[in-house]
Amino acid sequence: MYVDLMKSDATDFDVAAAARVSTIGSDGLDLNLPVEPLINYLMRDRHGSPFEHTRFTFYVEAPIFVAREFFRHRAGFSYNEESGRYKELAPTFYVPADGRPLRQVGKPGAYQFELGTYKQWMTVSGDLKRISAEAYSTYKRLLEMDVAREVARMVLPVNIYTSFYVTCNARSLMHFLSLRTKRENAKVPSFPQLEIQMVADQMEAAFEEQMPFTAAAFDTHGRVAP
């Protein structure tokens, strides 16, 4: 998975200033006022709106099945994805790495994943490679026959890569991270698919770099979005 922070307008000070406007107005713009204790309070007591006055724009490359999970997140998110109607899709397909858990054990809502057998791994890996190659060969043949791209793409599997821009604020990003990462200290357990967690982990690293006090408070208070 590839994630790049294209631009951001997001600092811990932005959050503190937005919060202080309700109590001291423009005096809250004073750069000398403490930031970390206020952010910790806002996170602890779940005063969420100050965190919305921030902005992150990421560029993501991931398989289509990951993008479809990502696009479930709508509140505070904006997306633009590459289109198979307008461009020829590249022959880049996702095949799980050796060691990716393959078996789902248990009932829905109460299950876990296990590695699986060597035979299962060889079958999954081999079949994905074979089907991906056959599908892309068919896709190219249809394009060469002058079939429209929007029709030819129908033969492609969901493990082909797509790319998209995603823009969100810190509050919506924290909600995404609370659901798409798995951490022992989370107050509310989450069970993300491995591949979307690979995307979320990279986004969280950028979040920690841009807003270290906010990211630390989010983690300290159980990874629940305010």
Summary of the structure (lengths in Angstrom):
residues: 226
radius of gyration: 21.3
end to end distance: 27.8
largest distance: 67.7
contacts: 648
relative contact order: 0.21
helix: 48%
strand: 19%
